Structure formats: C-alpha cells, structure tokens
Amino acid sequence: MSSAQRFLLGLALGTAAAAITWIVTGTAELALALGLTVLFLVWLGKFILDELL
C-alpha cells in the first residue's frame, strides 16, 4: 500500500471516527482531536509497526 493510499484510508477512517464522536457527544473539539489521531495513526502505522516489530 502506497503512502498516498494509506493517507486516504486514514483520512476516511478519521472522518468516520470524528463524525461518530460528534454525533454521540456533540463536542466538535473532541471529534476533531479523535479524527486527527486516527488519521495520523493509520497514515504512520506502517512506520510505527516496523519499529515495534
């Protein structure tokens, strides 16, 4: 999976996580923080896993 594909997957999953969080809690700041966290963890997950394994 290329870096661009991983970024787009992270963007989609981060957006979904943010939307669900916003619907459930109604807090935009929490939704933004969670969405960005998911985005970066998916996008950089390959590098994080390489370092851990």
N, C-alpha and C positions, 0 to 999 in steps of 0.2 A: 504494500500500500504506500503510495507516494505521500509526501508531506502535505501537498495540496488536498488530497483526498482525506487525509487524517484531519486536516484543519476543517474541512467542510463537514465531516462526520461530527467533530467536536462542536462545531457551530450549531448543527441541527440538534444534537443531544443537549447542549447547553441551553438552547432556546426552549426546548421542550421542558427541561427541568425548571427553568425560570418561569415559564407560563404556568406550570402546575403549582409551583410555590406561590406565585402571585394570586392564583385563583383560590388556593386554600387559605393563605394568610392575609392577603390584601396588602402586603408590605412590599413596595417596589424596591427598596434598598436591599432587603434580604433576597428577593428574587434576582436582582442584578448580581449580587455577590455570589450566589449559588450558581447562576448561569455561567459567569466568567470562570468560576472554579472548575466546573465540569468541562468547559471549553479547553482550558489550559491543561487539565489532567489528561484528556483524550488526545489532544494535539501533541503533548510532550510525553505521553505514556510510553512510547517506544523507547525513548532515551532513559526514562526512569526505570523501566523493567530491565534494560540492558545493564544498568549499573547495579541493580539488586541481584540479578542472576549472574 
